[in-house]
Structure formats: C-alpha cells, structure tokens
C-alpha cells in the first residue's frame, strides 16, 4: 500500500480534484458490483472485461484535458493491462484504486 499512499499524495500535491478521480473509480465500482454477483468464477465476464478495457480511452481523454491526471492514467492503464480477464486481479485493482483515493483525500485532495 506504500505505492497507493505515494500516488495518492502525489496527485493531491499536483492539484488533481477528487471529482476527476471519482469518475473513473465510479466505473470501476459498477464493474465490481456486476462481478460480485457471480460466484466461483475465475475470469471476468466478457462485458466486464470490455468495460474495463474501454476505461483506457477515457483515461487518455481525461489526461489530455487535465495534465494532472497523466500520472494516474499511466498507473491505471498498467493495472488494466495486468488484470486481463482475471477476476481476483480485478478485485485487487479496485482495492488499490480505493486506497489511492483514500490517500488522495487524506492529503487534502
């Protein structure tokens, strides 16, 4: 969690607003809610995987609009690539994103 803490503090220091981060996190939560209803599955549902991959263009668009978003974009895109279609990795990614938000908020973001 040291990485999440460092990144949360960094994006807060850079001036990234909470609402700008929550838009992406909200999409992650929607996917998570859908996946939590599925029991004993090892892979993401196809529509969940698709929605996760479609976050990448949104991240790019946000980074083009808001320069402070670029670092978060880089980290989240790497995480999305690492998740692939593995549900457990996806849930770990959501936990990581939530930790980043918490540290961002604690740092005044």
Gaussian input, Z-matrix of N, CA and C with variables (Angstrom, degrees):
# hf/3-21g

backbone

0 1
 N
 C     1     B1
 C     2     B2     1     A1
 N     3     B3     2     A2     1     D1
 C     4     B4     3     A3     2     D2
 C     5     B5     4     A4     3     D3
 N     6     B6     5     A5     4     D4
 C     7     B7     6     A6     5     D5
 C     8     B8     7     A7     6     D6
 N     9     B9     8     A8     7     D7
 C    10    B10     9     A9     8     D8
 C    11    B11    10    A10     9     D9
 N    12    B12    11    A11    10    D10
 C    13    B13    12    A12    11    D11
 C    14    B14    13    A13    12    D12
 N    15    B15    14    A14    13    D13
 C    16    B16    15    A15    14    D14
 C    17    B17    16    A16    15    D15
 N    18    B18    17    A17    16    D16
 C    19    B19    18    A18    17    D17
 C    20    B20    19    A19    18    D18
 N    21    B21    20    A20    19    D19
 C    22    B22    21    A21    20    D20
 C    23    B23    22    A22    21    D21
 N    24    B24    23    A23    22    D22
 C    25    B25    24    A24    23    D23
 C    26    B26    25    A25    24    D24
 N    27    B27    26    A26    25    D25
 C    28    B28    27    A27    26    D26
 C    29    B29    28    A28    27    D27
 N    30    B30    29    A29    28    D28
 C    31    B31    30    A30    29    D29
 C    32    B32    31    A31    30    D30
 N    33    B33    32    A32    31    D31
 C    34    B34    33    A33    32    D32
 C    35    B35    34    A34    33    D33
 N    36    B36    35    A35    34    D34
 C    37    B37    36    A36    35    D35
 C    38    B38    37    A37    36    D36
 N    39    B39    38    A38    37    D37
 C    40    B40    39    A39    38    D38
 C    41    B41    40    A40    39    D39
 N    42    B42    41    A41    40    D40
 C    43    B43    42    A42    41    D41
 C    44    B44    43    A43    42    D42
 N    45    B45    44    A44    43    D43
 C    46    B46    45    A45    44    D44
 C    47    B47    46    A46    45    D45
 N    48    B48    47    A47    46    D46
 C    49    B49    48    A48    47    D47
 C    50    B50    49    A49    48    D48
 N    51    B51    50    A50    49    D49
 C    52    B52    51    A51    50    D50
 C    53    B53    52    A52    51    D51
 N    54    B54    53    A53    52    D52
 C    55    B55    54    A54    53    D53
 C    56    B56    55    A55    54    D54
 N    57    B57    56    A56    55    D55
 C    58    B58    57    A57    56    D56
 C    59    B59    58    A58    57    D57
 N    60    B60    59    A59    58    D58
 C    61    B61    60    A60    59    D59
 C    62    B62    61    A61    60    D60
 N    63    B63    62    A62    61    D61
 C    64    B64    63    A63    62    D62
 C    65    B65    64    A64    63    D63
 N    66    B66    65    A65    64    D64
 C    67    B67    66    A66    65    D65
 C    68    B68    67    A67    66    D66
 N    69    B69    68    A68    67    D67
 C    70    B70    69    A69    68    D68
 C    71    B71    70    A70    69    D69
 N    72    B72    71    A71    70    D70
 C    73    B73    72    A72    71    D71
 C    74    B74    73    A73    72    D72
 N    75    B75    74    A74    73    D73
 C    76    B76    75    A75    74    D74
 C    77    B77    76    A76    75    D75
 N    78    B78    77    A77    76    D76
 C    79    B79    78    A78    77    D77
 C    80    B80    79    A79    78    D78
 N    81    B81    80    A80    79    D79
 C    82    B82    81    A81    80    D80
 C    83    B83    82    A82    81    D81
 N    84    B84    83    A83    82    D82
 C    85    B85    84    A84    83    D83
 C    86    B86    85    A85    84    D84
 N    87    B87    86    A86    85    D85
 C    88    B88    87    A87    86    D86
 C    89    B89    88    A88    87    D87
 N    90    B90    89    A89    88    D88
 C    91    B91    90    A90    89    D89
 C    92    B92    91    A91    90    D90
 N    93    B93    92    A92    91    D91
 C    94    B94    93    A93    92    D92
 C    95    B95    94    A94    93    D93
 N    96    B96    95    A95    94    D94
 C    97    B97    96    A96    95    D95
 C    98    B98    97    A97    96    D96
 N    99    B99    98    A98    97    D97
 C   100   B100    99    A99    98    D98
 C   101   B101   100   A100    99    D99
 N   102   B102   101   A101   100   D100
 C   103   B103   102   A102   101   D101
 C   104   B104   103   A103   102   D102
 N   105   B105   104   A104   103   D103
 C   106   B106   105   A105   104   D104
 C   107   B107   106   A106   105   D105
 N   108   B108   107   A107   106   D106
 C   109   B109   108   A108   107   D107
 C   110   B110   109   A109   108   D108
 N   111   B111   110   A110   109   D109
 C   112   B112   111   A111   110   D110
 C   113   B113   112   A112   111   D111
 N   114   B114   113   A113   112   D112
 C   115   B115   114   A114   113   D113
 C   116   B116   115   A115   114   D114
 N   117   B117   116   A116   115   D115
 C   118   B118   117   A117   116   D116
 C   119   B119   118   A118   117   D117
 N   120   B120   119   A119   118   D118
 C   121   B121   120   A120   119   D119
 C   122   B122   121   A121   120   D120
 N   123   B123   122   A122   121   D121
 C   124   B124   123   A123   122   D122
 C   125   B125   124   A124   123   D123
 N   126   B126   125   A125   124   D124
 C   127   B127   126   A126   125   D125
 C   128   B128   127   A127   126   D126
 N   129   B129   128   A128   127   D127
 C   130   B130   129   A129   128   D128
 C   131   B131   130   A130   129   D129
 N   132   B132   131   A131   130   D130
 C   133   B133   132   A132   131   D131
 C   134   B134   133   A133   132   D132
 N   135   B135   134   A134   133   D133
 C   136   B136   135   A135   134   D134
 C   137   B137   136   A136   135   D135
 N   138   B138   137   A137   136   D136
 C   139   B139   138   A138   137   D137
 C   140   B140   139   A139   138   D138
 N   141   B141   140   A140   139   D139
 C   142   B142   141   A141   140   D140
 C   143   B143   142   A142   141   D141
 N   144   B144   143   A143   142   D142
 C   145   B145   144   A144   143   D143
 C   146   B146   145   A145   144   D144
 N   147   B147   146   A146   145   D145
 C   148   B148   147   A147   146   D146
 C   149   B149   148   A148   147   D147
 N   150   B150   149   A149   148   D148
 C   151   B151   150   A150   149   D149
 C   152   B152   151   A151   150   D150
 N   153   B153   152   A152   151   D151
 C   154   B154   153   A153   152   D152
 C   155   B155   154   A154   153   D153
 N   156   B156   155   A155   154   D154
 C   157   B157   156   A156   155   D155
 C   158   B158   157   A157   156   D156
 N   159   B159   158   A158   157   D157
 C   160   B160   159   A159   158   D158
 C   161   B161   160   A160   159   D159
 N   162   B162   161   A161   160   D160
 C   163   B163   162   A162   161   D161
 C   164   B164   163   A163   162   D162
 N   165   B165   164   A164   163   D163
 C   166   B166   165   A165   164   D164
 C   167   B167   166   A166   165   D165
 N   168   B168   167   A167   166   D166
 C   169   B169   168   A168   167   D167
 C   170   B170   169   A169   168   D168
 N   171   B171   170   A170   169   D169
 C   172   B172   171   A171   170   D170
 C   173   B173   172   A172   171   D171
 N   174   B174   173   A173   172   D172
 C   175   B175   174   A174   173   D173
 C   176   B176   175   A175   174   D174
 N   177   B177   176   A176   175   D175
 C   178   B178   177   A177   176   D176
 C   179   B179   178   A178   177   D177
 N   180   B180   179   A179   178   D178
 C   181   B181   180   A180   179   D179
 C   182   B182   181   A181   180   D180
 N   183   B183   182   A182   181   D181
 C   184   B184   183   A183   182   D182
 C   185   B185   184   A184   183   D183
 N   186   B186   185   A185   184   D184
 C   187   B187   186   A186   185   D185
 C   188   B188   187   A187   186   D186
 N   189   B189   188   A188   187   D187
 C   190   B190   189   A189   188   D188
 C   191   B191   190   A190   189   D189
 N   192   B192   191   A191   190   D190
 C   193   B193   192   A192   191   D191
 C   194   B194   193   A193   192   D192
 N   195   B195   194   A194   193   D193
 C   196   B196   195   A195   194   D194
 C   197   B197   196   A196   195   D195
 N   198   B198   197   A197   196   D196
 C   199   B199   198   A198   197   D197
 C   200   B200   199   A199   198   D198
 N   201   B201   200   A200   199   D199
 C   202   B202   201   A201   200   D200
 C   203   B203   202   A202   201   D201
 N   204   B204   203   A203   202   D202
 C   205   B205   204   A204   203   D203
 C   206   B206   205   A205   204   D204
 N   207   B207   206   A206   205   D205
 C   208   B208   207   A207   206   D206
 C   209   B209   208   A208   207   D207
 N   210   B210   209   A209   208   D208
 C   211   B211   210   A210   209   D209
 C   212   B212   211   A211   210   D210
 N   213   B213   212   A212   211   D211
 C   214   B214   213   A213   212   D212
 C   215   B215   214   A214   213   D213
 N   216   B216   215   A215   214   D214
 C   217   B217   216   A216   215   D215
 C   218   B218   217   A217   216   D216
 N   219   B219   218   A218   217   D217
 C   220   B220   219   A219   218   D218
 C   221   B221   220   A220   219   D219
 N   222   B222   221   A221   220   D220
 C   223   B223   222   A222   221   D221
 C   224   B224   223   A223   222   D222
 N   225   B225   224   A224   223   D223
 C   226   B226   225   A225   224   D224
 C   227   B227   226   A226   225   D225
 N   228   B228   227   A227   226   D226
 C   229   B229   228   A228   227   D227
 C   230   B230   229   A229   228   D228
 N   231   B231   230   A230   229   D229
 C   232   B232   231   A231   230   D230
 C   233   B233   232   A232   231   D231
 N   234   B234   233   A233   232   D232
 C   235   B235   234   A234   233   D233
 C   236   B236   235   A235   234   D234
 N   237   B237   236   A236   235   D235
 C   238   B238   237   A237   236   D236
 C   239   B239   238   A238   237   D237
 N   240   B240   239   A239   238   D238
 C   241   B241   240   A240   239   D239
 C   242   B242   241   A241   240   D240
 N   243   B243   242   A242   241   D241
 C   244   B244   243   A243   242   D242
 C   245   B245   244   A244   243   D243
 N   246   B246   245   A245   244   D244
 C   247   B247   246   A246   245   D245
 C   248   B248   247   A247   246   D246
 N   249   B249   248   A248   247   D247
 C   250   B250   249   A249   248   D248
 C   251   B251   250   A250   249   D249
 N   252   B252   251   A251   250   D250
 C   253   B253   252   A252   251   D251
 C   254   B254   253   A253   252   D252
 N   255   B255   254   A254   253   D253
 C   256   B256   255   A255   254   D254
 C   257   B257   256   A256   255   D255
 N   258   B258   257   A257   256   D256
 C   259   B259   258   A258   257   D257
 C   260   B260   259   A259   258   D258
 N   261   B261   260   A260   259   D259
 C   262   B262   261   A261   260   D260
 C   263   B263   262   A262   261   D261
 N   264   B264   263   A263   262   D262
 C   265   B265   264   A264   263   D263
 C   266   B266   265   A265   264   D264
 N   267   B267   266   A266   265   D265
 C   268   B268   267   A267   266   D266
 C   269   B269   268   A268   267   D267
 N   270   B270   269   A269   268   D268
 C   271   B271   270   A270   269   D269
 C   272   B272   271   A271   270   D270
 N   273   B273   272   A272   271   D271
 C   274   B274   273   A273   272   D272
 C   275   B275   274   A274   273   D273
 N   276   B276   275   A275   274   D274
 C   277   B277   276   A276   275   D275
 C   278   B278   277   A277   276   D276
 N   279   B279   278   A278   277   D277
 C   280   B280   279   A279   278   D278
 C   281   B281   280   A280   279   D279
 N   282   B282   281   A281   280   D280
 C   283   B283   282   A282   281   D281
 C   284   B284   283   A283   282   D282
 N   285   B285   284   A284   283   D283
 C   286   B286   285   A285   284   D284
 C   287   B287   286   A286   285   D285
 N   288   B288   287   A287   286   D286
 C   289   B289   288   A288   287   D287
 C   290   B290   289   A289   288   D288
 N   291   B291   290   A290   289   D289
 C   292   B292   291   A291   290   D290
 C   293   B293   292   A292   291   D291
 N   294   B294   293   A293   292   D292
 C   295   B295   294   A294   293   D293
 C   296   B296   295   A295   294   D294
 N   297   B297   296   A296   295   D295
 C   298   B298   297   A297   296   D296
 C   299   B299   298   A298   297   D297
 N   300   B300   299   A299   298   D298
 C   301   B301   300   A300   299   D299
 C   302   B302   301   A301   300   D300
 N   303   B303   302   A302   301   D301
 C   304   B304   303   A303   302   D302
 C   305   B305   304   A304   303   D303
 N   306   B306   305   A305   304   D304
 C   307   B307   306   A306   305   D305
 C   308   B308   307   A307   306   D306
 N   309   B309   308   A308   307   D307
 C   310   B310   309   A309   308   D308
 C   311   B311   310   A310   309   D309
 N   312   B312   311   A311   310   D310
 C   313   B313   312   A312   311   D311
 C   314   B314   313   A313   312   D312
 N   315   B315   314   A314   313   D313
 C   316   B316   315   A315   314   D314
 C   317   B317   316   A316   315   D315
 N   318   B318   317   A317   316   D316
 C   319   B319   318   A318   317   D317
 C   320   B320   319   A319   318   D318
 N   321   B321   320   A320   319   D319
 C   322   B322   321   A321   320   D320
 C   323   B323   322   A322   321   D321
 N   324   B324   323   A323   322   D322
 C   325   B325   324   A324   323   D323
 C   326   B326   325   A325   324   D324

   B1=1.4562
   B2=1.5265
   B3=1.3086
   B4=1.4587
   B5=1.5284
   B6=1.3224
   B7=1.4629
   B8=1.5199
   B9=1.3325
   B10=1.4628
   B11=1.5235
   B12=1.3274
   B13=1.4623
   B14=1.5273
   B15=1.3232
   B16=1.4648
   B17=1.5243
   B18=1.3382
   B19=1.4586
   B20=1.5249
   B21=1.3278
   B22=1.4623
   B23=1.5110
   B24=1.3300
   B25=1.4661
   B26=1.5240
   B27=1.3379
   B28=1.4691
   B29=1.5210
   B30=1.3284
   B31=1.4647
   B32=1.5245
   B33=1.3391
   B34=1.4674
   B35=1.5198
   B36=1.3228
   B37=1.4692
   B38=1.5338
   B39=1.3363
   B40=1.4680
   B41=1.5230
   B42=1.3330
   B43=1.4536
   B44=1.5180
   B45=1.3386
   B46=1.4581
   B47=1.5243
   B48=1.3118
   B49=1.4586
   B50=1.5288
   B51=1.3107
   B52=1.4625
   B53=1.5228
   B54=1.3113
   B55=1.4697
   B56=1.5213
   B57=1.3213
   B58=1.4647
   B59=1.5251
   B60=1.3167
   B61=1.4609
   B62=1.5256
   B63=1.3197
   B64=1.4581
   B65=1.5244
   B66=1.3135
   B67=1.4633
   B68=1.5257
   B69=1.3071
   B70=1.4606
   B71=1.5260
   B72=1.3256
   B73=1.4601
   B74=1.5254
   B75=1.3212
   B76=1.4678
   B77=1.5244
   B78=1.3108
   B79=1.4662
   B80=1.5298
   B81=1.3265
   B82=1.4677
   B83=1.5290
   B84=1.3140
   B85=1.4702
   B86=1.5298
   B87=1.3179
   B88=1.4699
   B89=1.5254
   B90=1.3105
   B91=1.4675
   B92=1.5260
   B93=1.3247
   B94=1.4627
   B95=1.5251
   B96=1.3232
   B97=1.4674
   B98=1.5200
   B99=1.3029
   B100=1.4644
   B101=1.5361
   B102=1.3126
   B103=1.4673
   B104=1.5288
   B105=1.3150
   B106=1.4762
   B107=1.5302
   B108=1.3148
   B109=1.4672
   B110=1.5208
   B111=1.3062
   B112=1.4592
   B113=1.5236
   B114=1.3104
   B115=1.4601
   B116=1.5341
   B117=1.3384
   B118=1.4696
   B119=1.5260
   B120=1.2956
   B121=1.4668
   B122=1.5196
   B123=1.3078
   B124=1.4639
   B125=1.5260
   B126=1.3271
   B127=1.4585
   B128=1.5277
   B129=1.3200
   B130=1.4612
   B131=1.5188
   B132=1.3095
   B133=1.4555
   B134=1.5312
   B135=1.2967
   B136=1.4708
   B137=1.5331
   B138=1.3257
   B139=1.4713
   B140=1.5322
   B141=1.3248
   B142=1.4658
   B143=1.5198
   B144=1.3193
   B145=1.4575
   B146=1.5326
   B147=1.3153
   B148=1.4702
   B149=1.5272
   B150=1.3354
   B151=1.4633
   B152=1.5189
   B153=1.3191
   B154=1.4623
   B155=1.5212
   B156=1.3156
   B157=1.4654
   B158=1.5283
   B159=1.3340
   B160=1.4611
   B161=1.5275
   B162=1.3171
   B163=1.4652
   B164=1.5246
   B165=1.3237
   B166=1.4622
   B167=1.5293
   B168=1.3399
   B169=1.4702
   B170=1.5341
   B171=1.3322
   B172=1.4651
   B173=1.5227
   B174=1.3323
   B175=1.4616
   B176=1.5282
   B177=1.3153
   B178=1.4714
   B179=1.5194
   B180=1.3103
   B181=1.4603
   B182=1.5219
   B183=1.3486
   B184=1.4644
   B185=1.5374
   B186=1.3294
   B187=1.4663
   B188=1.5258
   B189=1.3206
   B190=1.4659
   B191=1.5205
   B192=1.3097
   B193=1.4648
   B194=1.5238
   B195=1.3512
   B196=1.4588
   B197=1.5242
   B198=1.2978
   B199=1.4688
   B200=1.5263
   B201=1.3295
   B202=1.4629
   B203=1.5311
   B204=1.3117
   B205=1.4710
   B206=1.5314
   B207=1.3206
   B208=1.4699
   B209=1.5308
   B210=1.3190
   B211=1.4633
   B212=1.5265
   B213=1.3170
   B214=1.4636
   B215=1.5200
   B216=1.3149
   B217=1.4626
   B218=1.5221
   B219=1.3274
   B220=1.4598
   B221=1.5291
   B222=1.3130
   B223=1.4628
   B224=1.5238
   B225=1.3280
   B226=1.4677
   B227=1.5267
   B228=1.3218
   B229=1.4699
   B230=1.5252
   B231=1.3199
   B232=1.4607
   B233=1.5263
   B234=1.3110
   B235=1.4675
   B236=1.5252
   B237=1.3192
   B238=1.4663
   B239=1.5227
   B240=1.3173
   B241=1.4645
   B242=1.5279
   B243=1.3176
   B244=1.4621
   B245=1.5283
   B246=1.3105
   B247=1.4762
   B248=1.5190
   B249=1.3312
   B250=1.4658
   B251=1.5114
   B252=1.3368
   B253=1.4619
   B254=1.5318
   B255=1.3365
   B256=1.4596
   B257=1.5361
   B258=1.3202
   B259=1.4712
   B260=1.5198
   B261=1.3215
   B262=1.4622
   B263=1.5249
   B264=1.3215
   B265=1.4689
   B266=1.5254
   B267=1.3227
   B268=1.4614
   B269=1.5256
   B270=1.3413
   B271=1.4590
   B272=1.5316
   B273=1.3185
   B274=1.4678
   B275=1.5260
   B276=1.3323
   B277=1.4587
   B278=1.5277
   B279=1.3237
   B280=1.4696
   B281=1.5236
   B282=1.3286
   B283=1.4673
   B284=1.5294
   B285=1.3271
   B286=1.4610
   B287=1.5339
   B288=1.3230
   B289=1.4715
   B290=1.5265
   B291=1.3253
   B292=1.4562
   B293=1.5292
   B294=1.3215
   B295=1.4641
   B296=1.5229
   B297=1.3199
   B298=1.4740
   B299=1.5244
   B300=1.3344
   B301=1.4723
   B302=1.5132
   B303=1.3174
   B304=1.4642
   B305=1.5307
   B306=1.3117
   B307=1.4751
   B308=1.5289
   B309=1.3123
   B310=1.4652
   B311=1.5218
   B312=1.3125
   B313=1.4568
   B314=1.5409
   B315=1.3332
   B316=1.4608
   B317=1.5302
   B318=1.3322
   B319=1.4636
   B320=1.5300
   B321=1.3171
   B322=1.4573
   B323=1.5121
   B324=1.3112
   B325=1.4635
   B326=1.5004
   A1=112.90
   A2=116.73
   A3=119.46
   A4=111.06
   A5=116.08
   A6=119.75
   A7=109.95
   A8=116.75
   A9=120.98
   A10=110.79
   A11=116.07
   A12=120.00
   A13=111.00
   A14=116.34
   A15=120.26
   A16=111.19
   A17=116.66
   A18=119.79
   A19=111.26
   A20=117.14
   A21=120.47
   A22=112.05
   A23=115.83
   A24=120.24
   A25=111.22
   A26=116.45
   A27=120.80
   A28=111.47
   A29=117.00
   A30=118.37
   A31=111.55
   A32=117.14
   A33=119.53
   A34=109.80
   A35=116.59
   A36=122.20
   A37=110.51
   A38=115.68
   A39=120.29
   A40=112.49
   A41=116.62
   A42=119.97
   A43=115.37
   A44=117.29
   A45=119.75
   A46=109.40
   A47=116.48
   A48=121.87
   A49=110.86
   A50=114.91
   A51=121.46
   A52=112.14
   A53=117.77
   A54=120.26
   A55=111.64
   A56=116.47
   A57=120.29
   A58=110.85
   A59=116.73
   A60=121.71
   A61=110.12
   A62=117.02
   A63=121.59
   A64=113.19
   A65=118.09
   A66=119.95
   A67=110.32
   A68=116.93
   A69=121.79
   A70=109.97
   A71=116.47
   A72=119.69
   A73=110.91
   A74=117.37
   A75=120.79
   A76=111.77
   A77=116.31
   A78=119.92
   A79=110.86
   A80=116.31
   A81=119.72
   A82=110.72
   A83=116.42
   A84=120.63
   A85=111.76
   A86=117.07
   A87=119.87
   A88=110.76
   A89=115.97
   A90=120.21
   A91=109.36
   A92=116.20
   A93=120.39
   A94=111.33
   A95=117.42
   A96=120.84
   A97=110.85
   A98=116.72
   A99=120.86
   A100=109.99
   A101=116.39
   A102=120.72
   A103=112.64
   A104=117.77
   A105=120.84
   A106=111.66
   A107=117.56
   A108=119.70
   A109=112.14
   A110=117.23
   A111=122.17
   A112=108.70
   A113=116.51
   A114=121.68
   A115=110.29
   A116=115.63
   A117=122.91
   A118=114.64
   A119=116.96
   A120=120.85
   A121=108.34
   A122=116.31
   A123=120.61
   A124=112.74
   A125=116.42
   A126=120.83
   A127=110.47
   A128=114.27
   A129=119.53
   A130=109.83
   A131=115.09
   A132=120.43
   A133=107.74
   A134=117.17
   A135=121.34
   A136=111.78
   A137=117.31
   A138=119.41
   A139=111.29
   A140=117.16
   A141=120.39
   A142=110.25
   A143=116.11
   A144=120.07
   A145=110.16
   A146=115.52
   A147=120.65
   A148=110.47
   A149=116.92
   A150=120.69
   A151=112.12
   A152=116.25
   A153=120.04
   A154=110.89
   A155=116.80
   A156=121.00
   A157=111.00
   A158=116.39
   A159=119.64
   A160=113.16
   A161=117.03
   A162=119.30
   A163=111.61
   A164=116.59
   A165=120.04
   A166=112.98
   A167=119.62
   A168=117.94
   A169=112.57
   A170=116.57
   A171=118.99
   A172=110.79
   A173=115.53
   A174=120.07
   A175=110.11
   A176=116.45
   A177=120.65
   A178=110.97
   A179=116.23
   A180=120.88
   A181=110.30
   A182=116.35
   A183=120.07
   A184=110.87
   A185=116.22
   A186=120.04
   A187=111.62
   A188=117.04
   A189=120.30
   A190=111.19
   A191=116.51
   A192=121.44
   A193=112.20
   A194=115.37
   A195=121.49
   A196=108.07
   A197=117.39
   A198=120.19
   A199=112.34
   A200=118.20
   A201=121.62
   A202=112.02
   A203=116.66
   A204=122.53
   A205=112.18
   A206=116.84
   A207=121.18
   A208=112.83
   A209=118.31
   A210=121.21
   A211=110.53
   A212=117.07
   A213=121.02
   A214=110.36
   A215=117.18
   A216=122.50
   A217=110.48
   A218=116.53
   A219=120.83
   A220=111.39
   A221=116.44
   A222=120.86
   A223=110.66
   A224=117.07
   A225=120.02
   A226=111.81
   A227=118.22
   A228=119.93
   A229=110.81
   A230=117.19
   A231=120.68
   A232=110.39
   A233=116.41
   A234=120.42
   A235=111.25
   A236=117.27
   A237=121.05
   A238=110.19
   A239=116.65
   A240=120.44
   A241=110.89
   A242=117.32
   A243=121.51
   A244=112.18
   A245=117.20
   A246=120.87
   A247=110.31
   A248=116.70
   A249=119.31
   A250=109.71
   A251=117.59
   A252=120.24
   A253=111.35
   A254=116.49
   A255=122.76
   A256=110.21
   A257=116.70
   A258=120.94
   A259=111.97
   A260=117.04
   A261=120.39
   A262=111.10
   A263=116.58
   A264=119.97
   A265=110.97
   A266=115.96
   A267=119.49
   A268=110.58
   A269=116.87
   A270=119.99
   A271=111.09
   A272=117.25
   A273=120.90
   A274=110.84
   A275=116.56
   A276=121.39
   A277=110.83
   A278=116.77
   A279=120.17
   A280=110.11
   A281=117.32
   A282=120.81
   A283=111.03
   A284=116.40
   A285=121.93
   A286=110.49
   A287=116.71
   A288=121.02
   A289=110.51
   A290=116.79
   A291=120.74
   A292=110.76
   A293=116.60
   A294=120.56
   A295=110.85
   A296=116.56
   A297=120.19
   A298=109.94
   A299=115.96
   A300=119.84
   A301=111.63
   A302=116.79
   A303=120.15
   A304=110.90
   A305=116.41
   A306=119.99
   A307=110.98
   A308=116.84
   A309=121.01
   A310=109.79
   A311=115.86
   A312=121.51
   A313=111.19
   A314=115.72
   A315=120.59
   A316=111.89
   A317=115.83
   A318=120.04
   A319=112.51
   A320=116.19
   A321=120.32
   A322=114.54
   A323=117.20
   A324=121.45
   A325=112.89
   D1=-5.58
   D2=177.69
   D3=-63.99
   D4=-33.44
   D5=177.91
   D6=-66.08
   D7=-43.89
   D8=178.84
   D9=-62.26
   D10=-41.25
   D11=179.20
   D12=-64.05
   D13=-46.63
   D14=-179.90
   D15=-62.42
   D16=-43.40
   D17=-179.27
   D18=-68.34
   D19=-41.21
   D20=177.55
   D21=-58.72
   D22=-44.80
   D23=178.70
   D24=-67.00
   D25=-39.54
   D26=-179.52
   D27=-62.12
   D28=-47.61
   D29=-177.45
   D30=-71.54
   D31=-27.65
   D32=174.42
   D33=-68.47
   D34=-43.61
   D35=179.41
   D36=-62.91
   D37=-35.83
   D38=179.54
   D39=-73.18
   D40=-12.66
   D41=176.80
   D42=94.94
   D43=14.72
   D44=178.66
   D45=-69.09
   D46=129.81
   D47=-177.03
   D48=-81.57
   D49=149.13
   D50=-178.51
   D51=-59.25
   D52=-41.20
   D53=-178.39
   D54=-63.25
   D55=-31.29
   D56=179.90
   D57=-68.63
   D58=-32.76
   D59=178.87
   D60=-80.50
   D61=-38.69
   D62=-176.23
   D63=-64.87
   D64=-27.08
   D65=178.15
   D66=-59.77
   D67=-44.85
   D68=179.41
   D69=-72.65
   D70=-43.52
   D71=-179.37
   D72=-62.22
   D73=-35.54
   D74=177.20
   D75=-60.26
   D76=-39.34
   D77=177.63
   D78=-66.42
   D79=-39.67
   D80=176.42
   D81=-61.30
   D82=-41.66
   D83=179.15
   D84=-62.92
   D85=-39.67
   D86=178.43
   D87=-60.60
   D88=-44.55
   D89=178.55
   D90=-64.34
   D91=-43.26
   D92=-179.49
   D93=-60.11
   D94=-44.40
   D95=-179.68
   D96=-59.82
   D97=-41.60
   D98=179.44
   D99=-65.70
   D100=-41.22
   D101=-178.19
   D102=-72.01
   D103=-31.63
   D104=-179.37
   D105=-66.81
   D106=-21.27
   D107=179.14
   D108=-78.12
   D109=-14.87
   D110=-179.69
   D111=-92.34
   D112=126.99
   D113=-175.62
   D114=-102.33
   D115=141.50
   D116=173.23
   D117=57.63
   D118=33.34
   D119=176.38
   D120=-104.09
   D121=144.91
   D122=179.29
   D123=-101.29
   D124=-22.66
   D125=-177.45
   D126=-114.25
   D127=151.20
   D128=175.09
   D129=-66.01
   D130=145.50
   D131=172.41
   D132=-61.40
   D133=148.89
   D134=-175.76
   D135=-56.06
   D136=-42.66
   D137=-179.38
   D138=-68.05
   D139=-33.30
   D140=176.85
   D141=-66.80
   D142=-44.19
   D143=179.06
   D144=-61.91
   D145=-42.81
   D146=179.14
   D147=-60.46
   D148=-46.95
   D149=179.93
   D150=-64.05
   D151=-35.58
   D152=176.78
   D153=-65.13
   D154=-45.69
   D155=179.04
   D156=-63.74
   D157=-35.72
   D158=179.97
   D159=-70.36
   D160=-9.71
   D161=173.42
   D162=-68.88
   D163=-27.27
   D164=-177.87
   D165=-59.86
   D166=-45.90
   D167=176.30
   D168=-65.03
   D169=-33.97
   D170=177.15
   D171=-65.19
   D172=-40.20
   D173=177.53
   D174=-62.10
   D175=-43.02
   D176=179.24
   D177=-63.27
   D178=-43.07
   D179=179.73
   D180=-62.21
   D181=-44.55
   D182=178.90
   D183=-62.76
   D184=-41.18
   D185=-178.89
   D186=-66.10
   D187=-31.55
   D188=176.61
   D189=-71.58
   D190=-35.68
   D191=-179.77
   D192=-77.74
   D193=-39.16
   D194=-172.13
   D195=-126.28
   D196=105.13
   D197=-173.53
   D198=-62.20
   D199=-28.41
   D200=179.58
   D201=-67.96
   D202=-14.86
   D203=-177.25
   D204=-83.03
   D205=-13.67
   D206=-171.93
   D207=-58.14
   D208=-43.74
   D209=-178.44
   D210=-63.35
   D211=-44.02
   D212=179.06
   D213=-63.61
   D214=-39.56
   D215=176.86
   D216=-57.22
   D217=-48.59
   D218=-178.59
   D219=-58.93
   D220=-44.92
   D221=-178.31
   D222=-68.07
   D223=-46.63
   D224=-178.31
   D225=-65.58
   D226=-38.74
   D227=178.00
   D228=-63.19
   D229=-40.52
   D230=176.51
   D231=-62.22
   D232=-43.44
   D233=179.09
   D234=-62.87
   D235=-43.41
   D236=179.40
   D237=-60.44
   D238=-42.44
   D239=177.65
   D240=-62.60
   D241=-39.70
   D242=-179.37
   D243=-70.50
   D244=-31.57
   D245=179.63
   D246=-63.94
   D247=-46.41
   D248=-175.22
   D249=59.54
   D250=-119.13
   D251=176.68
   D252=-120.69
   D253=18.79
   D254=-179.00
   D255=-83.12
   D256=116.98
   D257=-177.19
   D258=-63.71
   D259=-43.56
   D260=-178.27
   D261=-61.60
   D262=-41.49
   D263=176.13
   D264=-64.66
   D265=-37.91
   D266=177.92
   D267=-61.15
   D268=-47.62
   D269=179.63
   D270=-62.21
   D271=-36.66
   D272=175.94
   D273=-64.34
   D274=-39.21
   D275=177.42
   D276=-62.43
   D277=-43.46
   D278=178.75
   D279=-61.78
   D280=-43.17
   D281=177.41
   D282=-61.25
   D283=-41.82
   D284=178.26
   D285=-62.38
   D286=-45.31
   D287=179.20
   D288=-62.71
   D289=-39.90
   D290=178.85
   D291=-64.63
   D292=-39.27
   D293=177.76
   D294=-64.38
   D295=-41.41
   D296=177.36
   D297=-58.55
   D298=-45.22
   D299=179.44
   D300=-62.11
   D301=-41.48
   D302=-179.56
   D303=-63.52
   D304=-45.04
   D305=178.93
   D306=-68.17
   D307=-35.40
   D308=176.34
   D309=-61.22
   D310=-46.48
   D311=179.70
   D312=-63.83
   D313=-44.42
   D314=-179.91
   D315=-62.71
   D316=-29.24
   D317=179.85
   D318=-86.10
   D319=7.07
   D320=176.27
   D321=97.30
   D322=9.18
   D323=179.90
   D324=-78.14

